[in-house]
Amino acid sequence: MKNQYDEDARFVITYVQKMALAQKLYIMVDQETGVNYIMLRNENGISSITPLLKEDGTITVTPQVMK
């Protein structure tokens, strides 16, 4: 995940939302492929990740972020 200390990170967090309890939802973009991923992390640090899909079932790609 990219932050101000890691300029060469492959993944950039583009969205964060607090959920119930201590859960957080993240949307990340792979800067090499442009593929968007959705990740849910719970209070125990356990995460689930999957590609973010559009309404038609295709993978969401953000080409302008690609290196």
Stockholm file with secondary structure:
# STOCKHOLM 1.0

chainA/1-67         MKNQYDEDARFVITYVQKMALAQKLYIMVDQETGVNYIMLRNENGISSITPLLKEDGTITVTPQVMK
#=GR chainA/1-67 SS CCCTTCTTCSEEEEEEEECSTTCEEEEEEETTTCBEEEEEECTTSCEEEEECBCTTSCBCBCGGGCC
#=GC SS_cons        CCCTTCTTCSEEEEEEEECSTTCEEEEEEETTTCBEEEEEECTTSCEEEEECBCTTSCBCBCGGGCC
//
